[in-house]
Amino acid sequence: MTQDGAILTVENLSIDIPTETGTLHAVRNIGFDLKPGETLCIVGESGSGKSLTSLALMGLLGSSIKTKANRMSFDGIDLIRAGKRQMRSLRGARMSMIFQEPMTSLNPAFTIGDQLIEAMTLHVKGPKSDARNRAIDLLQKVGITSAESRMSQYPHQLSGGLRQRVMIAMALMCGPELIIADEPTTALDVTIQAQILRLLKDLQQEFGMAMILITHDLGVVARVADQVAVMYAGELVETGPTAEIFACPSHPYTRGLLRCIPQPGKTERGTRLGTIPGIVPSLVGDVSGCAFRTRCAHARDICRSDIPEQTAPGETHSFRCIAPDGFAGMDETEEARA
Protein backbone atom coordinates (compact mmCIF):
# COMPACT_ATOMS: atom_id res chain seq x y z
CA MET A 1 0.00 0.00 0.00
CA THR A 2 1.22 3.54 -0.73
CA GLN A 3 2.30 5.90 2.00
CA ASP A 4 -0.87 7.99 1.75
CA GLY A 5 -2.97 4.88 2.45
CA ALA A 6 -4.35 4.54 -1.08
CA ILE A 7 -4.42 1.06 -2.57
CA LEU A 8 -4.93 2.49 -6.09
CA THR A 9 -3.39 5.70 -7.39
CA VAL A 10 -3.88 7.17 -10.87
CA GLU A 11 -2.11 10.34 -12.02
CA ASN A 12 -2.58 11.94 -15.46
CA LEU A 13 -3.89 8.84 -17.23
CA SER A 14 -4.48 9.35 -20.97
CA ILE A 15 -5.78 6.87 -23.54
CA ASP A 16 -5.36 7.52 -27.28
CA ILE A 17 -6.94 5.38 -29.99
CA PRO A 18 -5.70 5.60 -33.60
CA THR A 19 -8.51 5.93 -36.17
CA GLU A 20 -8.66 6.51 -39.93
CA THR A 21 -9.45 10.20 -39.40
CA GLY A 22 -6.89 10.85 -36.66
CA THR A 23 -6.15 10.08 -33.04
CA LEU A 24 -9.13 9.77 -30.71
CA HIS A 25 -8.19 11.24 -27.33
CA ALA A 26 -10.64 9.05 -25.43
CA VAL A 27 -9.32 9.73 -21.90
CA ARG A 28 -7.30 12.83 -21.04
CA ASN A 29 -5.15 13.39 -17.97
CA ILE A 30 -7.43 11.96 -15.30
CA GLY A 31 -6.39 11.07 -11.76
CA PHE A 32 -7.81 9.76 -8.50
CA ASP A 33 -6.92 7.80 -5.36
CA LEU A 34 -8.83 4.92 -3.81
CA LYS A 35 -8.38 3.68 -0.25
CA PRO A 36 -9.17 0.17 1.08
CA GLY A 37 -12.86 -0.27 1.80
CA GLU A 38 -13.77 2.90 -0.11
CA THR A 39 -16.22 3.19 -3.01
CA LEU A 40 -15.48 5.54 -5.90
CA CYS A 41 -18.24 6.11 -8.43
CA ILE A 42 -17.20 7.30 -11.88
CA VAL A 43 -20.29 8.86 -13.43
CA GLY A 44 -21.02 10.34 -16.84
CA GLU A 45 -23.01 9.77 -20.00
CA SER A 46 -22.14 7.08 -22.55
CA GLY A 47 -18.92 7.70 -24.45
CA SER A 48 -17.23 9.71 -21.71
CA GLY A 49 -14.39 7.18 -21.24
CA LYS A 50 -15.52 5.42 -18.07
CA SER A 51 -15.23 1.86 -19.33
CA LEU A 52 -11.93 2.53 -21.11
CA THR A 53 -10.51 3.77 -17.81
CA SER A 54 -11.51 0.54 -16.08
CA LEU A 55 -10.06 -1.61 -18.88
CA ALA A 56 -6.79 0.33 -18.69
CA LEU A 57 -6.56 -0.40 -14.95
CA MET A 58 -7.06 -4.10 -15.64
CA GLY A 59 -4.59 -4.14 -18.54
CA LEU A 60 -7.26 -5.26 -21.00
CA LEU A 61 -6.88 -2.65 -23.75
CA GLY A 62 -5.71 -3.68 -27.22
CA SER A 63 -2.08 -3.34 -28.22
CA SER A 64 -2.89 -0.57 -30.73
CA ILE A 65 -4.35 1.65 -28.00
CA LYS A 66 -1.79 3.93 -26.39
CA THR A 67 -1.98 4.30 -22.62
CA LYS A 68 0.25 6.67 -20.67
CA ALA A 69 0.25 8.00 -17.13
CA ASN A 70 2.57 9.72 -14.71
CA ARG A 71 1.55 7.04 -12.26
CA MET A 72 -0.88 4.15 -12.20
CA SER A 73 -0.16 1.85 -9.28
CA PHE A 74 -1.99 -0.82 -7.33
CA ASP A 75 -0.59 -1.49 -3.85
CA GLY A 76 2.79 -0.17 -5.02
CA ILE A 77 2.78 -2.20 -8.26
CA ASP A 78 3.33 -0.09 -11.40
CA LEU A 79 0.46 -1.10 -13.70
CA ILE A 80 1.88 0.84 -16.64
CA ARG A 81 5.15 -1.12 -16.69
CA ALA A 82 3.79 -4.45 -15.47
CA GLY A 83 4.31 -7.30 -17.93
CA LYS A 84 1.61 -9.65 -19.22
CA ARG A 85 2.52 -12.37 -16.72
CA GLN A 86 2.35 -9.98 -13.76
CA MET A 87 -1.00 -8.57 -14.90
CA ARG A 88 -2.40 -12.09 -15.29
CA SER A 89 -1.35 -12.83 -11.71
CA LEU A 90 -3.19 -9.70 -10.50
CA ARG A 91 -6.37 -10.03 -12.55
CA GLY A 92 -8.91 -12.23 -10.84
CA ALA A 93 -6.69 -12.68 -7.79
CA ARG A 94 -6.19 -9.22 -6.31
CA MET A 95 -8.10 -7.10 -8.86
CA SER A 96 -11.43 -8.29 -10.27
CA MET A 97 -13.91 -6.82 -12.70
CA ILE A 98 -17.65 -7.26 -13.06
CA PHE A 99 -18.46 -6.57 -16.68
CA GLN A 100 -21.46 -4.67 -17.98
CA GLU A 101 -23.30 -7.53 -19.73
CA PRO A 102 -22.99 -10.95 -18.06
CA MET A 103 -24.49 -12.83 -21.01
CA THR A 104 -21.55 -11.84 -23.22
CA SER A 105 -18.99 -12.17 -20.40
CA LEU A 106 -19.89 -15.72 -19.37
CA ASN A 107 -18.86 -18.50 -21.75
CA PRO A 108 -22.03 -20.17 -23.10
CA ALA A 109 -20.17 -23.46 -23.72
CA PHE A 110 -19.22 -24.06 -20.07
CA THR A 111 -21.30 -24.55 -16.96
CA ILE A 112 -21.49 -21.94 -14.23
CA GLY A 113 -19.54 -24.25 -11.92
CA ASP A 114 -16.70 -24.79 -14.39
CA GLN A 115 -16.27 -21.05 -14.89
CA LEU A 116 -16.30 -20.28 -11.18
CA ILE A 117 -13.84 -23.04 -10.32
CA GLU A 118 -11.48 -22.01 -13.14
CA ALA A 119 -11.25 -18.49 -11.70
CA MET A 120 -9.81 -19.90 -8.47
CA THR A 121 -7.68 -22.80 -9.75
CA LEU A 122 -5.74 -20.40 -11.99
CA HIS A 123 -4.52 -18.40 -9.00
CA VAL A 124 -4.75 -20.55 -5.87
CA LYS A 125 -3.00 -23.88 -5.37
CA GLY A 126 -5.14 -26.55 -3.79
CA PRO A 127 -7.59 -29.35 -4.54
CA LYS A 128 -10.41 -28.71 -6.98
CA SER A 129 -12.88 -29.67 -4.26
CA ASP A 130 -11.90 -26.57 -2.26
CA ALA A 131 -12.61 -24.35 -5.27
CA ARG A 132 -15.98 -26.07 -5.77
CA ASN A 133 -16.95 -25.59 -2.12
CA ARG A 134 -15.98 -21.93 -2.25
CA ALA A 135 -17.98 -21.44 -5.45
CA ILE A 136 -21.10 -22.95 -3.83
CA ASP A 137 -20.57 -20.82 -0.71
CA LEU A 138 -20.25 -17.62 -2.76
CA LEU A 139 -23.31 -18.42 -4.87
CA GLN A 140 -25.23 -18.67 -1.62
CA LYS A 141 -23.73 -15.41 -0.38
CA VAL A 142 -24.85 -13.55 -3.49
CA GLY A 143 -28.39 -14.79 -2.97
CA ILE A 144 -28.66 -17.70 -5.41
CA THR A 145 -30.85 -20.49 -4.04
CA SER A 146 -30.09 -24.18 -4.70
CA ALA A 147 -26.51 -23.14 -5.30
CA GLU A 148 -25.15 -26.68 -5.70
CA SER A 149 -27.58 -27.56 -8.47
CA ARG A 150 -26.89 -24.23 -10.22
CA MET A 151 -23.26 -25.28 -10.64
CA SER A 152 -24.24 -27.65 -13.47
CA GLN A 153 -26.35 -25.09 -15.34
CA TYR A 154 -25.29 -23.02 -18.35
CA PRO A 155 -25.56 -19.20 -18.56
CA HIS A 156 -28.59 -19.28 -20.90
CA GLN A 157 -30.53 -21.19 -18.25
CA LEU A 158 -30.33 -18.27 -15.80
CA SER A 159 -32.14 -14.94 -15.75
CA GLY A 160 -30.27 -11.66 -16.20
CA GLY A 161 -30.28 -10.98 -12.46
CA LEU A 162 -28.93 -14.45 -11.65
CA ARG A 163 -26.21 -14.15 -14.29
CA GLN A 164 -25.10 -10.87 -12.75
CA ARG A 165 -24.96 -12.51 -9.33
CA VAL A 166 -22.80 -15.28 -10.82
CA MET A 167 -20.44 -12.61 -12.20
CA ILE A 168 -20.19 -11.07 -8.72
CA ALA A 169 -19.45 -14.49 -7.19
CA MET A 170 -16.77 -15.10 -9.84
CA ALA A 171 -15.14 -11.76 -9.06
CA LEU A 172 -14.97 -12.74 -5.37
CA MET A 173 -13.54 -16.24 -5.83
CA CYS A 174 -9.96 -15.28 -4.90
CA GLY A 175 -10.80 -12.60 -2.31
CA PRO A 176 -9.68 -9.52 -4.28
CA GLU A 177 -8.69 -6.22 -2.67
CA LEU A 178 -10.21 -4.20 -5.52
CA ILE A 179 -13.39 -4.76 -7.53
CA ILE A 180 -14.30 -2.73 -10.61
CA ALA A 181 -18.00 -2.92 -11.44
CA ASP A 182 -18.78 -1.58 -14.92
CA GLU A 183 -22.47 -0.61 -14.88
CA PRO A 184 -23.45 -3.89 -13.18
CA THR A 185 -27.17 -3.02 -13.15
CA THR A 186 -27.53 -2.26 -16.89
CA ALA A 187 -30.51 -4.05 -18.51
CA LEU A 188 -31.88 -5.17 -15.14
CA ASP A 189 -35.29 -4.09 -13.88
CA VAL A 190 -35.47 -1.57 -11.05
CA THR A 191 -36.14 -4.12 -8.30
CA ILE A 192 -33.19 -6.31 -9.31
CA GLN A 193 -30.97 -3.21 -9.66
CA ALA A 194 -31.62 -2.32 -6.03
CA GLN A 195 -30.87 -5.90 -4.92
CA ILE A 196 -27.58 -6.01 -6.84
CA LEU A 197 -26.42 -2.66 -5.45
CA ARG A 198 -27.31 -3.65 -1.89
CA LEU A 199 -25.51 -6.95 -2.42
CA LEU A 200 -22.35 -5.26 -3.69
CA LYS A 201 -22.30 -2.87 -0.73
CA ASP A 202 -22.84 -5.67 1.79
CA LEU A 203 -20.12 -7.84 0.24
CA GLN A 204 -17.73 -4.91 0.14
CA GLN A 205 -18.19 -4.31 3.86
CA GLU A 206 -17.87 -8.04 4.63
CA PHE A 207 -14.66 -8.54 2.66
CA GLY A 208 -13.17 -5.04 3.17
CA MET A 209 -12.66 -4.43 -0.55
CA ALA A 210 -12.14 -1.17 -2.39
CA MET A 211 -14.63 -0.70 -5.22
CA ILE A 212 -14.87 1.39 -8.38
CA LEU A 213 -18.45 1.56 -9.60
CA ILE A 214 -18.97 2.89 -13.12
CA THR A 215 -22.43 4.23 -13.84
CA HIS A 216 -24.46 6.93 -15.56
CA ASP A 217 -27.12 6.86 -12.83
CA LEU A 218 -26.74 9.49 -10.11
CA GLY A 219 -29.40 7.72 -8.08
CA VAL A 220 -27.00 4.77 -7.81
CA VAL A 221 -24.17 7.12 -6.84
CA ALA A 222 -26.15 8.64 -3.99
CA ARG A 223 -26.81 5.21 -2.48
CA VAL A 224 -23.37 3.61 -2.54
CA ALA A 225 -20.51 6.08 -3.18
CA ASP A 226 -18.00 7.55 -0.75
CA GLN A 227 -16.29 9.57 -3.50
CA VAL A 228 -17.61 10.74 -6.87
CA ALA A 229 -15.70 11.45 -10.08
CA VAL A 230 -17.83 13.12 -12.77
CA MET A 231 -16.46 12.38 -16.24
CA TYR A 232 -17.24 14.21 -19.46
CA ALA A 233 -15.60 13.80 -22.89
CA GLY A 234 -12.63 11.92 -21.48
CA GLU A 235 -11.93 14.32 -18.60
CA LEU A 236 -12.79 14.38 -14.91
CA VAL A 237 -14.66 17.67 -14.57
CA GLU A 238 -15.51 17.35 -10.87
CA THR A 239 -14.40 15.09 -8.01
CA GLY A 240 -15.08 15.01 -4.31
CA PRO A 241 -17.00 13.38 -1.44
CA THR A 242 -20.50 12.33 -2.40
CA ALA A 243 -22.25 14.60 0.12
CA GLU A 244 -20.34 17.67 -1.11
CA ILE A 245 -20.98 16.92 -4.79
CA PHE A 246 -24.73 16.55 -4.24
CA ALA A 247 -25.01 19.50 -1.85
CA CYS A 248 -22.87 21.94 -3.85
CA PRO A 249 -22.14 20.83 -7.43
CA SER A 250 -19.61 23.24 -8.94
CA HIS A 251 -19.44 22.24 -12.61
CA PRO A 252 -22.34 23.02 -15.00
CA TYR A 253 -22.26 19.44 -16.30
CA THR A 254 -22.71 18.02 -12.80
CA ARG A 255 -25.56 20.47 -12.18
CA GLY A 256 -27.12 19.41 -15.49
CA LEU A 257 -26.94 15.73 -14.55
CA LEU A 258 -28.56 16.42 -11.19
CA ARG A 259 -31.41 18.32 -12.88
CA CYS A 260 -32.13 15.22 -14.98
CA ILE A 261 -33.21 13.14 -11.96
CA PRO A 262 -36.12 13.76 -9.58
CA GLN A 263 -35.08 15.09 -6.17
CA PRO A 264 -36.99 13.61 -3.21
CA GLY A 265 -38.90 16.37 -1.45
CA LYS A 266 -38.00 18.96 -4.13
CA THR A 267 -39.34 17.78 -7.49
CA GLU A 268 -43.10 18.26 -7.69
CA ARG A 269 -45.25 15.63 -9.38
CA GLY A 270 -45.74 16.45 -13.07
CA THR A 271 -42.71 18.75 -13.22
CA ARG A 272 -40.64 18.39 -16.38
CA LEU A 273 -37.14 17.11 -15.61
CA GLY A 274 -34.10 18.95 -16.89
CA THR A 275 -32.10 18.09 -20.00
CA ILE A 276 -28.62 18.88 -21.27
CA PRO A 277 -28.84 20.30 -24.82
CA GLY A 278 -26.40 19.39 -27.57
CA ILE A 279 -24.10 16.41 -28.04
CA VAL A 280 -20.66 15.33 -26.82
CA PRO A 281 -17.99 16.89 -29.08
CA SER A 282 -15.61 14.85 -31.22
CA LEU A 283 -12.35 14.00 -29.48
CA VAL A 284 -10.50 13.19 -32.70
CA GLY A 285 -7.56 15.46 -33.54
CA ASP A 286 -6.60 18.54 -31.55
CA VAL A 287 -8.67 18.96 -28.39
CA SER A 288 -8.39 22.12 -26.31
CA GLY A 289 -10.38 24.16 -23.84
CA CYS A 290 -13.43 23.05 -21.91
CA ALA A 291 -15.15 20.25 -23.85
CA PHE A 292 -18.50 21.20 -22.29
CA ARG A 293 -18.45 24.80 -23.54
CA THR A 294 -20.62 24.07 -26.62
CA ARG A 295 -23.42 22.85 -24.32
CA CYS A 296 -22.94 25.27 -21.43
CA ALA A 297 -25.12 28.31 -20.75
CA HIS A 298 -22.23 29.97 -18.89
CA ALA A 299 -19.54 29.54 -21.58
CA ARG A 300 -17.19 32.49 -22.16
CA ASP A 301 -14.28 33.16 -24.50
CA ILE A 302 -11.83 32.01 -21.82
CA CYS A 303 -13.44 28.55 -21.96
CA ARG A 304 -11.67 28.00 -25.30
CA SER A 305 -8.44 27.81 -23.29
CA ASP A 306 -7.52 24.92 -21.04
CA ILE A 307 -9.26 25.28 -17.67
CA PRO A 308 -7.02 24.52 -14.68
CA GLU A 309 -8.36 22.41 -11.85
CA GLN A 310 -9.77 24.44 -9.00
CA THR A 311 -10.37 23.36 -5.43
CA ALA A 312 -13.37 24.26 -3.32
CA PRO A 313 -12.88 25.29 0.33
CA GLY A 314 -11.74 22.28 2.34
CA GLU A 315 -9.53 20.95 -0.47
CA THR A 316 -11.52 17.75 -0.91
CA HIS A 317 -13.79 18.95 -3.72
CA SER A 318 -12.20 19.93 -7.05
CA PHE A 319 -13.61 20.95 -10.44
CA ARG A 320 -12.60 22.32 -13.86
CA CYS A 321 -14.68 25.43 -14.40
CA ILE A 322 -14.37 29.21 -14.14
CA ALA A 323 -18.15 29.66 -13.76
CA PRO A 324 -19.13 28.64 -10.19
CA ASP A 325 -18.90 32.23 -8.91
CA GLY A 326 -20.93 33.34 -11.91
CA PHE A 327 -23.91 31.08 -11.20
CA ALA A 328 -23.64 31.02 -7.43
CA GLY A 329 -27.03 31.95 -6.08
CA MET A 330 -28.96 31.06 -9.25
CA ASP A 331 -31.71 28.57 -8.60
CA GLU A 332 -32.13 25.59 -10.89
CA THR A 333 -34.97 27.18 -12.89
CA GLU A 334 -32.95 30.31 -13.60
CA GLU A 335 -29.91 28.29 -14.61
CA ALA A 336 -31.94 26.05 -16.91
CA ARG A 337 -33.22 29.17 -18.71
CA ALA A 338 -29.77 30.79 -18.91
N, C-alpha and C positions, 0 to 999 in steps of 0.2 A: 504494500500500500504506500502511496506517496506521503510526503511529509505533511501536507495539508489535510490528510485524512480522506482524500478522494480516491475511490477505487478506479475511476475512469476519468481521464483528463483529455480534452480535445482543444487544441489551439490552432486557429487559422486553417481549418480544413477546407480544401477546395477540390471539386471534382469537375473535370473537363471531359467532354465526350466529342470526338471528331465526327463530323457529319459532312455530307456532300456540299453543303452550302457554307461551311465554316465550323468553328469550334463552339459547341454548346457549353456555356459556363453554368452547369446545372446546380452546383453548390459553390458558394463564394465566401471564404474566410469566416467560417462559423466556429464557435468555441463554447464549451460548457464543461462543468465539473459535476460528477455524480458520486455521492458518498454511499457507503454500505447501508442498506435498509431504506434508501431514499427513492422516491418515484419522481422522475422527470417526464413531463408530457411535452412532446413536440407537436405543435398544432399548426394547421394551415390548410389551405384548399389544395385540391389535387394538382400535381405538377410543381409543387413548391420545393421539392428535393428531400422530403422527409424519408422516404423509403431508401433512396440512394445513400443517404447518410447512414442508415442502419446497416445496409449491405457493405458499405466501406468499413464500418467497425468490425464486421464479421469476416472481412477479407473475401467477399463473395462477388466483387465486381469483375467484369471481363478484363482481359489483358490489354485491350485497346483503350480502355478508360484510364485516364491519368488522374491519380490521386496524390495530393501533396498536403503536407501539414507541418507547422512548426513543431507540433507535438501531438501524438495520438497514442496514449499509453493506457494499458490495463494492468493495475497492480504492479506498476513499474516495468512492464513488458512493452517495448516499442512495437506497436502494431504496424507502423509504416515499414519498418525494416525486417519484421518477422518473416521467416521463410515459410514455404508451403507446409512443411512438416510441423513446424511450431504452431502455425495457425490451426492445422487439423487437430493437434493435441489440445488446443484451447476450445475450439468449437464443439459444443455438445457436452464438454466436461465442465469448464469453468464459465463459459459464455454460451448461452442458448438463445434461440430465436423462435418466436411463434409467428408463422407467416400469415399473410392476410387471408388466403383462401385455402382451407385445409383439404378440400377435394383435389386440388392440383398439387398440394405439397405431400400428401400421403401417396404411397405407391399402390395403385389399384391391383397389382399382381401379387401382393403379399398381405398376409393377415395382419391385423392390428398387433397381435402378440409378437409376431416376428419382427415388426418394425420397432416396437418398444424395446425388445430384448437386444436387438442389434445396436441401439443407441448406447446401451450400457456396456456390452461386451467389447465394443471397440476401444473403450477408454479404461475400463476397470477389470483387473484380473480376478478371476474367481469362477466358480462353477456356474453353468447356465441356469441351474435351478434357482440360484440367488437372484439373478436378473429377472427371472420369471416371477418370483415372489414379490420383488420390488415393483414390477410392472402392475401386478394385480393390486398391490397395496395402493399405488398411486392412482390407478383407475377408480378405486373406491374413494380416495381422498378428493378427487375432482368431481365426485358426485355421480359416477356411472354405476348403476345397479347391475347385479349379476356379472361382476367384473371378470370372473374366471371364464365364463362362457363367452364373453365378448372377445376374449383373446383369440378365438378361432374365427372371428368374423372378418370380413373384408370392408374397406372404407365405404363402398357403395351401399352396404347394408345398414349404415348408420345415418341418422339425421344430421343436418348441419351443425346443430348445437352439440351433439355427441362427438362429431368429428373434431370440433374445436377443443372439446375437453380432452380428447386423445392427444391432440397436439400439445396441450399444456402439460399433460402427464409425460409425454416424450421429452419435453424441454427440461423437466425436473428429474429425469432418470439418474443423472450423475451428480445431483445437488449443486447446481451452478451458483456462482456468486453474483452473476448478472444475467438478467433476462431482458431481451428486446421483444416487445409485442407490437407487431406492425398491423394496426387496425384490426385487432382480434375479434371485434364484434360486427365487422362488415357482413352484410347479407343475412344477419340474424334478426329475428323479430325482437321487439322492444323488451319483452319479458325475458327472453334468453340473454339478451345483451346485459341486462341488469344482473342476472345470475353469473355470467362469465366475469364481469367486472368485480363483483363481490368475491368471487372465487379467487381471482388473481390477487386481490388485496389481502385476503385471508392467508393464502399460501405464502405471499411475500413476508407477512409478519411471522408466520410459523417458521419459515426457513431462513429469515434474515437476509433476503436477497435485495440487491439494488435492481431497479426496473426502469427501463425506458419504454414509455407507451406512446406510440405514434397514432395520431387521430386527427380528424377534422371536426370533431364534435366537442364543443366547449362544455356541454352538459357532462360529458364523460370526464373532462379535465377537472371540473369543480368537485367531482365526487372522489377522485383518487389521487390527484397530484399534490406533491410537496412543492415542486418547482415547475414553472411553465416557460417554454421557449416558443415564441410565436415566429413562424417561418413564412417568408413571402419571397417568391421568385429567387430562391436559392440562398437567401440571407436570413439571419436571425434579426428581426426588427425590434423585438422586445423580449426581455427575459427577467425573471424575478420570482419571488414566492407567490404561490397561488392567490393568497388572500390579497396581496398588494396589487396584483395584476387585475383582479376582478373589482377591487374597490377603487382603483385609480389607474385605469389604462392610459398610457401616455403616447401611444402611436395611433394614428388615424385608422390603420388597418385593424389593430386590436379592437378599437372602439366600434369599427364597422362589423366585425365578427360578433361582438357582444350584442349589437342591435339586431342581429339576425335570429337570435333565440329569445323565447319568452322569458321574462324575469319574474320569478315568483313574488307576488305581492306588489309588483310594479306594472306589469303588462295587463291592461284591461281586456276582457273578453271581446273579441271582434276587432281588436286593433290590428292594423296591418304591420307586419314585421318589417324591419329594415332590410335593405339590400345594398350591395356594393356594386356600383355601375362599372361598365368596362370589362376588359379582359386582361389576363396576365401578359405582360410584354414578352417579346421574343428575347431569349438570352443567347442567341447565336451572334457571334462577332463581338465588336466592342460594346461593353456594358459599363455605363458610368452613371453617377448620380443616384437619386432615390428611385428605385424601380416602381414604387407605388405612386409617383407624382402624376401619372396620366389618369389616375382614378381618384385622386385626392382633392377634396374641396378646398384645402388649405395650401395647395402647392404654390411656390414662389419661384422666381428665377434662380435663387440660390440652391433649390432642390435639384438643379441639373448638375451640380457639383457633388462630389462624394460627401456624405453626411457622417461626421464622426460619431462614435458612440457616446452617449451622454448618460450620466448616472443620477437617479433621483435621490433626494435626501435619505440617508441611511445606508447608501452604497450597496444595496442588495437588489435594486431594481434599475435596470439599464434599458435604453431604447435608442433607436437611430431616427431622430426627428428633430427639426428646429421649431415645430409648431406648438408643442404643449402649452407654452405661455400664451400663444395666440388664441387657442380655443378653451383655455381655462375659464370656467364659469359658464360656458355655453351648455344649455341642456341638450338632451339627445335630439329633441325635435328641431331646435335651431341648427344644430350641426348637420342634421340630415338634409335641411333645406339649403345649407351653405353651398 
